[in-house]
Amino acid sequence: MQKSSQEHEWRCRKCRSLLGVERSGRLHLKYKDAQFVVEGTVLAVCRRCSELNETHSCRQRDARSIARA
């Protein structure tokens, strides 16, 4: 579910389980009581299907686009 143009759900590429939410260029991750806010490249193993997933925060993608130009 997309909530706004500034928010993007990160889902497992195999089972579509929610892994995190990107807000304003940072990835928000939550598991039980632990919460993390990260930037850059993130790798995560899905708890449901064990698929390895990778994403890059918006700020990281923007920097790569500028570097390639």
Helices and strands as residue ranges (DSSP letters): E 7-11, E 18-23, E 26-31, E 34-38, E 41-45, E 52-56, H 58-68
